[in-house]
């Protein structure tokens, strides 16, 4: 076991770090409408759409 860690220790640590980064990215970005990034992007687009309609003189509600 000690021999394995001497030869492959840095590789094992690197692989575990990459897996941890991928896990964190999946938690933050997510894959559906409950993710933080999706909510922020959706609010940004909706805010822009409302401001553009107001500036153009259109009503937001039909």
N, C-alpha and C positions, 0 to 999 in steps of 0.2 A: 504494500500500500504506500509506503514511504517512497519507494522507487517511482511509482506512478505519479505522485504529487511532485517529485523533483523534476520529472521530465515534462509532465503535462499540466502542471499547476497554473502557469500563466494562461494557457489556452482555456482551461476550465473556468478561470476567473473572467476571462474575456467573453466567453460564451454566456456565462451567467449575467454579466453586465448588459450584454446586448438583449437578452431575454427580458431583463428588468426594464430597460428603456422602451422596448416594444410594449410591454405591459402598461407602463405609465402613459404612453401615447394612446393606447386603446382606451384607457380610462378617461383621459382628458378629451380626446377627439370623439370617441364613441362611434357608433354606427347607426344611430337612429335620432329621432327628434328630442331625446332627453339629454343629449350631450351638451356640454358647455359651449363648444365652438359653434354647433348648429344653432343654439339659441341666440348667441351673440350675432351671428351672421344674419339670421332671420330678422332680428330686431333692427339691424342696420339697414337691410333692404326695405323693410316695411316703413321705417322712418324716412328713408329717402323718397319712397313712393308717395307718402303723405305730403312731404314738403314740396315735392315737385308738382303735385296736383294743386296744392294751395298757391304756389307761386304762379302757376299757369291760369289760375282762376277757376279751376274745376272744383265741383263739390266732391267731398270724400265719400258721401253716401248718395246713392241714386234716388 
